Amino acid sequence: MLNKRYLPSITALQCFEAVTRHLSFTRAAEELNLTQSAVSKQVAQLEELLQHLLFLRVRRRLQMTPAGDLYLVEVRKILAQVEMSTHYLRSYGGETEVLRVSTPSTFGARWLVPRLKGWRLRHPHIHLDLCNEQEADDLLQGRSDLAFYFGQGSRPGSECLKLFGEELVPVCAPGSLPAVPYTDPTQLSELVLLQNASRPQAWHDWFDSQGHHTEHSYHGPRFETFYMCIRAAQVGCGVALLPRFLVEEELAEGKLVIAWPHAMPSRDAYYLAYPEHAAQVPKVREFVQWMHEQLPVLPLL
């Protein structure tokens, strides 16, 4: 257990942060409605705890030390998190439950969010809190109530409901394709193969599924999310290998085109997971029921 001697008070952190902005104990005290001696004492206690000086007096003026500069970055993060958490709790009534749902970012924006329309009207007391995909153990650690993910249908301690599979298609901006159509899929490497960090093997597998090989399958700029790949392809940076359902809108509007007529089914699929012990929790059941209505093949709890 962490020794409490190394946990400074919020008041001490507030005093330190205020002094860094004003470089004056007196002005910091006025802002915080404290006495100058109280602010000075809080900072002195903080320096004693840290075993580092945070300020120096140079020609009768305060100046931050390198240790103070370093500590300030962390203190501002802490104070911002405390303030945000306080506002977060104050914003909900006593009858409101929070349902925390994690999701891959592009999947969440492109597929999930459009299917949440009407949720608030039916469930006014269940506040959805969506966040980008976190660690695989977030469910078991209680940081999320449900999680959408792409992969195999098995997570320790979790119920995993299969949503659907996907097929990968190469897409690019209409103006990126040459006037004379390609006769070989490996010629796509002339456009630059845009890579996705979560699918490093994708281009290699796509070429291999057609009996082709190119030394360029792992070459090209790498992007963390599918959304970045979509935008990069749309502005003409190259050709991206993407799940078709994520680019249906761009394909329909002509912002992207299929660069080569071969779709490769993925071995994995999209799943909705929740902890085994949460199967009977009402808010979890309600969300799974909602997803069931979006995808009739999804089994009910």
N, C-alpha and C positions, 0 to 999 in steps of 0.2 A: 504494500500500500504506500502511496506517495506521501512522504513526510510533509505535514502542513507548513513546516517552516519555509518551504520553498514555493509556497503559493501566495503571492502578494495579493493584497486586497484590490478590489475594483477602484476604490477611492484613491489608492496609491497610483494605480495606472492612469486614472483620470488626471490626477495632479501632474504626473510626469508629462502626459501628452499635452496638457494645457500650457505648461512651462515651455515646452519645445516650440510651440507656436508663437508665444509672446516673448520668449527669452527674458522673462521677468516673473519672479515669484509674486510680486505685488499684483500685476495684471491678471495672472492666472488665478490668484485668490479672489479677485473681484468677480471674475467670470464664474467661479465655482461657489461663490457665496461662503467662502471660508476666510479665515485670517491668514495673513502672510506667513506667520510662524507655523500654522498648521500645515500649509502646503510645503513649506521648507522641511518640516519634520517628516512628512510622508515621503518626499524625495530622498531624504537622508536615510530613512529606513529601507527604502528600495535599493539604494546604493549599497547599504550594508548587506542586504540579502543577496544581491548579485555579486558582491565583492569586486565591483567596478565603479569608478566614477562615471557619472552620466553627464555632468556639466563641469566646466572650469570657469573661473572668473579671470577674464583677460581685460586689463585696463578698466576695471570696475564694471565690466559687462559680461553677461553670461554667454558662454560658448559651449556647444555640444561636443562631447568627446566622440571618437570613433565608436566606442562601445555604446554610447547613447544613440548614435545614428542607427546602429545595427538593431538595438532593442526597440527603437521607435517603430520600425517596420512591423515587427511582431505585435507590439502593443496595439497599434491601429487595427490590425486584423482582429485581435481579440475583442476590442471595444466595439468594432463594427458588427461582429458576430453576436455579441451580447445584445446590442441594440436591435438587430434584425430579429433575433429570437424572441425578444420582448414584444416587438410589434406583431410578430407572427402569432403569438399566443393571444394578444389583445384583440386581434382581428376576428376571432371566432367566438360565437356565443356559447353558453354552457351546454347547449344541446348538440353542438356541432362535432362530428367526428372527422378526423383527417385520414384519408386513404392515400398512402404513399405508393406511387407506381413508378418503377424505373423502366426505361425503354432506350433502345439504341436511338440516337438523335434523329437520323434521317427517317427511319421507320416511324418514329413518334410523330414527326412533323408531317410526313406524307401520307401515312396510313392511319395511325391511331387518332390523331387530333380531329380529322373530319368525322370520325365515328363517335365522337363524344358529344356532338350536338344534341341537346335535349336532356343530357344527364342531370344537369342542375335542376331542371324543372321537376323531374321525377324524384330526385333524391336531394332535396334542399338542405338536408342535415348531414350530408356526406361531402366533405370538401376534398376534391381531388388535388393532390400535390404531385405533379409530374416532374421527373428529373431524368437527366441523361443516364445512360447505362452505367452502373457502378460495378463493384466487384461481385464475383459469383456468390460470395457468402453473405451478401447484404440481407437476404431473406432470413437466414438463420441467425444473423446478428441483430435482427429487428430494425434495420435501417430502412427496409422497404416491406410493404405488405404484399405486393405482387410485383412480378418482373416479366417483361417481355424480353425474349432473347432469341438469337439465332444459333442453332447448334444441334446437338443430339438430345433426344427426349429423356434425359436422365440427369437429375441433380440430387445429391444426397439430402435426405430429409425434406424433400419437396414433392408436391404433386405437379406434374408437368402436362399441360394440355396442348396437343398439337393444333396449330391454327391452319397453316398451309405451307406448301413448298414454294419454290421459286425457280425461274429459269433466267440465266444470264445471257444478255444480248450486247453486242458491241454497238455503241452509238457515237455519233459525232455531229458537228454542225453541218447543215446542208452544203455550205460552201467549202467544206474541207475535202470532199470527195473529188477525185480527178474527173475530167470530162470523159475519159475512156475508162469503163468499169474494170475493177480488179478481176483477175482470173484466178487468183490464189489468195487464200486468207492471210498468208504470211506477208503479203504486200501491205497490210494494215500498219505494219511497223514503220512504214514511210510517214505515217501521220503522227507518230509518237504514241506509245502505249501508256495511257494514264494508269497509274497503279493505286490500289487502295490498300492502306496499311493493314486492315483486318483480313484481307484476302490475298496475301502475297503470292499464292500459288495459282490464282485464278486464270491469268492469261496462259500460263503453261498448260493447265488442264484443258482450257478451251481449245487451244491448237491441237493438243494430243487427242482430244475426243474426235477430231476430224482426220487423224492420221498425219498431222503436220508437226513440224518442229521449227522454231526460230531461236537463234541465240539472243534475240531482243526481248523475249517474253518477260524477263525480269527488269528490263531497262525502262526508264521513264520517270518523270516526277511522281512523287508519292504523296498521297493525300490521306488525312486521317479519317474523313467521313465520306459517305456516298454523296452527300449534298455538295461537297467540294468538288468531287469528280464530275457531278452533273454540270455544275457551273463552268468548270474548266473545259469540258467538252463543248458546252454551249457557246463559249466565246472563241472556240477554235484552237484550244491548246493541244488537242490531240483526240484520240478515240478512247472511250471508257467502256469497260465491261461491267454492266450494271444489271441488277434485277429489273426485269421488264415492268413489274407493277410500280416501281418507284419512278419511272419515267414515262408512264402512259400519257400524262398531261402534255409533256414536251413533244412527244411523238405525235399526238393528236393535233397539236397546234403548229407542227412543222418546225419547231425550234431545234429539234434533234431528228436524225434519221438513222435507220438501221444501216450500219456500214457494211455488214456481210450477213447473208441470210442463214445464220446457224445459231440456234438457241440451245444452250447447254443446261439441263436440269441440275440443280445443286443436290449434293448428297444429303445435306442437312435441311432443316426446316425452321419455321418460326414457331415459338412456343410461348404460352403464358404459364408462369409458375407461381406457386404460393406455398408457404410452409404446410406440412402435413397437419400440424396441430391447429391450423387456422381454417380448416375446411368448413367448420360450423360457425365461424365468425360472421355475423350478418352483413357487414359492409363488404367483406370478401365475396360472400355468396351473391350479393347484389351486383357486384362488378362482373363476376363470371357470367351471371345471368344476362347482363347487358351485352357482353361480348358474344354470348350465345345467339342473341338476336341479330348481331351483325354478321355472324357466321353460323348458320343453322347446323353445320356439321359438328360444332363444338359440343362435347358432351356436358350435360348438366351435372352439378354437384349432387 
